[in-house]
Amino acid sequence: MGLALMAQAGIAIGLAMMAKASLPHTGRAILNTIIATTVIYEIFGSVATRYALLKDKNI
């Protein structure tokens, strides 16, 4: 199930934007890190979801 949830990124970006607004010194670094990892997860998320569904024999 964990691999199938890899492509969910909206909450992470929203929380990172809130962190940037409320933490003036470290918020920008948090936002940059979250956006970079989100891009990576979005690229590999669909592949991981397909693999998880195939492994569970739902496709």
C-alpha positions in Angstrom: 0.0 0.0 0.0 2.9 2.4 0.7 4.1 2.3 -2.9 0.6 3.2 -4.1 0.6 6.4 -2.0 3.9 7.7 -3.3 2.3 10.1 -5.8 0.3 12.1 -3.3 2.0 15.4 -3.0 -0.5 18.2 -2.5 -0.5 18.1 1.3 3.3 18.2 1.5 3.5 21.3 -0.8 0.8 23.0 1.2 2.5 22.3 4.5 5.9 23.4 3.1 4.3 26.7 2.0 2.9 27.2 5.6 6.4 26.4 7.0 8.0 29.0 4.7 5.5 31.6 5.9 5.8 30.9 9.6 9.6 30.1 9.8 11.5 33.0 8.2 15.0 31.6 8.6 14.5 27.9 7.7 11.2 28.0 5.8 12.8 28.5 2.4 15.1 25.5 2.8 12.2 23.4 3.9 10.1 24.5 0.8 13.0 23.8 -1.6 13.6 20.3 -0.1 9.9 19.4 -0.2 9.5 20.6 -3.8 12.7 18.7 -4.9 11.5 15.5 -3.3 8.0 16.0 -4.6 9.3 16.2 -8.2 11.2 12.9 -7.6 8.1 11.2 -6.1 5.8 12.5 -8.9 8.2 11.0 -11.5 8.5 7.6 -9.9 5.1 7.6 -8.2 3.1 6.4 -11.1 5.6 3.6 -11.8 5.5 2.5 -8.1 1.7 2.6 -8.1 1.5 0.4 -11.2 4.0 -2.0 -9.6 2.0 -2.1 -6.4 -1.2 -2.9 -8.2 0.4 -5.5 -10.4 2.0 -7.2 -7.3 -1.4 -7.2 -5.6 -3.0 -8.6 -8.8 -5.5 -5.8 -9.2 -4.6 -5.1 -12.8 
